[in-house]
Amino acid sequence: MNLSQELVNGVAKLFPDAIFYKKTTEKVVALTIDDAPCYQDYGDYGTKAILKAIAKHNQKYSHLEPATATFFVISSHLCPDTEIISEIMTQGHEIGNHGVIDETHAWLTPQQFEQQLKEAHEKLLELTGKNEIRWYRPGRGFYNQKMLKAIAHLTSDEHYDLQLVLASMVPFDTFDMTNQPWLTAMYTKQMVFPGAILVFHANSTKIAQNTAIALEIILEDLRKRDYRIVTVSQLLDQD
């Protein structure tokens, strides 16, 4: 167990209601993208850059299992008549719930949180053709017991099947000073271990484009280290 895995394991014990990683010896990681599509990106250019980077990588390694990702979507970022959700899914990726607004969900009242979680969920179900939305990631990565109760209530009353997923790394790619592709790639390399859940961002077109550049480096490094790159569902469902 490397240092990053030991640190994540310690944090996970303090917050047992969230998923930070999967215990496994297999070389596999889950790739996740938060906030895509980008805010006010009316052509979805940032998200398309990320999709293109992953597709380019998969084309290079067409003889291997393709890299896939879970996109945690903020529903208010979706442009009218956008087809980006369909594009994401057509390329083999998965959709997760990241709420309605890019904010700290833990600061909402229980009623506000449940209302927003349901609003985002129903919108994503509509756009995915009623495909199951299994994963929820709280804004800013913070959650509380009232949020967990709301998720449980929606699961029992509305037949949701949501689980709260965080990640095995603290991202720095949302800050101007640290949002540099080379830095993101270098940092990620130190945080990789079997079963890790990696997170990157796309909350603006600039950040998304930098994420796309970083992913070209990161995915190449993971392949050279014989890692499989999968969705959250693929990681957590495997034996």
C-alpha positions in Angstrom: 0.0 0.0 0.0 1.6 3.3 -1.1 1.4 6.6 0.8 -1.6 8.0 -1.2 -3.5 4.8 -0.6 -2.8 4.9 3.1 -4.0 8.5 3.3 -7.2 7.7 1.4 -7.9 4.6 3.5 -7.6 6.7 6.6 -10.0 9.4 5.3 -12.5 6.7 4.2 -12.6 5.3 7.7 -13.7 8.7 9.0 -16.4 9.0 6.3 -17.8 5.5 5.9 -21.0 6.6 4.0 -19.0 7.7 0.9 -17.1 5.7 -1.6 -13.5 6.9 -2.1 -12.0 3.9 -3.9 -12.4 0.1 -4.2 -10.2 -2.4 -2.4 -8.6 -4.4 -5.1 -5.2 -5.7 -6.2 -6.1 -5.4 -9.9 -4.6 -2.5 -11.8 -7.7 -0.6 -12.5 -8.9 3.0 -11.9 -12.2 4.8 -12.4 -12.0 8.0 -14.4 -14.5 10.7 -13.4 -15.1 14.2 -14.8 -17.0 16.8 -12.7 -19.1 19.7 -14.0 -19.2 18.8 -17.7 -20.8 20.2 -19.7 -19.2 23.5 -18.8 -21.1 26.5 -17.5 -22.4 28.7 -20.4 -20.5 26.6 -23.0 -23.2 26.8 -25.6 -21.4 24.6 -28.1 -20.2 22.2 -25.5 -16.7 22.7 -26.7 -15.0 22.0 -23.4 -16.8 18.7 -23.0 -16.2 17.7 -26.6 -12.4 18.4 -26.1 -12.4 15.9 -23.2 -14.4 13.3 -25.2 -12.0 13.8 -28.1 -8.9 13.3 -25.9 -10.3 10.0 -24.6 -11.4 8.9 -28.1 -7.9 9.7 -29.5 -6.3 7.6 -26.8 -8.7 4.7 -27.4 -8.0 4.8 -31.1 -4.3 4.5 -30.4 -4.9 1.5 -28.1 -7.7 0.0 -30.1 -6.4 -3.5 -29.3 -7.2 -2.9 -25.6 -10.3 -2.4 -23.6 -11.3 1.3 -24.2 -10.9 3.9 -21.5 -14.3 5.0 -20.2 -15.3 7.7 -17.7 -18.2 8.8 -15.5 -19.3 12.3 -16.1 -20.9 14.0 -13.1 -23.3 16.5 -14.6 -24.6 19.7 -13.1 -28.1 19.9 -14.7 -28.2 23.7 -14.9 -25.1 23.6 -17.1 -27.0 21.8 -19.8 -27.8 24.0 -22.8 -31.3 23.9 -24.4 -31.5 21.2 -27.1 -28.0 20.0 -26.2 -27.1 16.5 -27.4 -24.0 16.2 -25.2 -25.5 13.6 -22.9 -26.2 11.4 -25.9 -22.7 12.0 -27.2 -21.1 11.1 -23.8 -23.1 7.8 -23.6 -22.6 6.9 -27.3 -18.9 6.9 -26.6 -19.3 4.4 -23.8 -19.2 6.7 -20.9 -21.6 7.0 -17.9 -23.6 9.8 -16.4 -23.7 10.7 -12.7 -25.6 13.3 -10.7 -23.7 16.4 -9.5 -26.8 18.5 -8.6 -28.5 21.5 -10.1 -26.0 24.3 -9.3 -22.3 24.4 -8.8 -22.3 25.0 -5.1 -21.7 23.4 -1.7 -24.7 21.1 -1.4 -24.0 20.6 2.3 -25.0 24.3 2.9 -28.5 23.7 1.6 -31.4 23.0 3.9 -32.6 19.4 3.8 -35.7 20.5 1.8 -33.6 22.5 -0.7 -31.1 19.6 -1.1 -33.8 17.0 -1.7 -35.6 19.2 -4.2 -32.4 20.0 -6.1 -31.2 16.4 -6.1 -34.6 15.2 -7.4 -34.7 18.0 -10.1 -31.2 17.0 -11.4 -32.0 13.3 -11.2 -35.2 13.6 -13.2 -33.6 15.8 -15.8 -30.7 13.3 -16.3 -33.1 10.4 -16.5 -35.0 12.2 -19.2 -31.9 12.9 -21.2 -30.4 9.5 -20.8 -33.6 7.8 -22.0 -34.5 6.7 -18.4 -31.1 4.9 -18.0 -30.3 4.3 -14.4 -28.3 7.1 -12.6 -26.5 5.3 -9.9 -23.9 7.8 -8.6 -24.2 11.1 -6.8 -21.2 13.4 -6.1 -21.8 16.3 -3.7 -20.7 19.8 -4.6 -17.2 20.6 -3.3 -17.0 17.1 -1.9 -18.8 17.8 1.3 -21.8 15.9 2.7 -23.7 15.5 5.9 -26.2 13.1 7.5 -29.2 15.2 6.4 -28.1 14.7 2.8 -27.8 11.0 3.3 -31.3 10.8 4.8 -32.6 12.7 1.7 -30.9 10.2 -0.6 -32.4 7.3 1.4 -35.8 8.9 1.2 -35.7 9.3 -2.5 -34.4 5.7 -2.9 -37.4 4.4 -0.9 -40.1 6.6 -2.2 -39.0 7.4 -5.8 -37.1 4.1 -6.4 -33.8 5.8 -6.9 -30.7 3.8 -6.4 -28.1 6.4 -5.7 -24.8 6.0 -3.9 -22.5 8.8 -2.8 -19.2 8.8 -4.5 -16.2 11.0 -3.8 -12.6 10.3 -5.0 -9.2 9.1 -3.9 -7.5 12.4 -4.7 -8.1 16.1 -3.7 -8.3 18.0 -7.0 -6.4 21.2 -7.6 -7.5 21.8 -11.2 -10.2 24.3 -10.4 -7.8 27.0 -9.2 -6.1 29.3 -11.7 -2.7 29.0 -10.2 -2.7 25.2 -10.3 -4.8 24.5 -13.3 -1.9 23.6 -15.5 -2.0 20.3 -17.6 1.5 19.3 -16.7 0.9 19.9 -13.0 -2.4 17.9 -13.1 -0.7 15.0 -14.8 2.3 15.0 -12.4 0.0 15.2 -9.4 -2.3 12.4 -10.7 0.7 10.1 -11.3 1.4 10.2 -7.5 -2.2 9.5 -6.6 -2.7 6.3 -8.7 -3.1 3.0 -7.0 -5.3 -0.1 -7.8 -9.0 0.8 -7.3 -8.4 4.6 -7.2 -11.2 6.9 -8.3 -9.6 9.9 -10.2 -11.4 13.2 -10.6 -10.9 16.1 -13.0 -13.0 19.1 -13.8 -14.7 20.9 -16.6 -16.5 23.8 -14.9 -15.3 26.3 -17.5 -14.2 25.9 -21.1 -10.6 26.8 -20.2 -10.5 24.3 -17.4 -12.1 21.6 -19.6 -9.6 22.2 -22.3 -6.7 22.0 -19.8 -8.3 18.7 -18.5 -8.3 17.4 -22.1 -4.6 18.1 -22.5 -3.8 16.6 -19.1 -5.8 13.5 -19.9 -3.7 12.8 -23.0 -0.6 12.6 -20.7 -2.4 10.8 -17.8 -4.1 8.1 -19.9 -0.8 7.4 -21.7 0.9 7.0 -18.4 -1.8 4.7 -17.0 -1.5 2.5 -20.1 2.2 2.2 -19.8 1.7 1.1 -16.2 -0.8 -1.5 -17.4 -3.9 0.1 -15.8 -7.4 -0.4 -17.0 -9.4 2.9 -17.1 -13.1 2.4 -16.4 -16.3 4.0 -15.2 -17.4 4.1 -11.5 -19.9 1.3 -12.3 -17.4 -0.8 -14.0 -14.9 -0.4 -11.1 -17.4 -1.1 -8.3 -19.4 -3.8 -10.0 -16.5 -6.1 -10.7 -15.7 -9.0 -8.4 
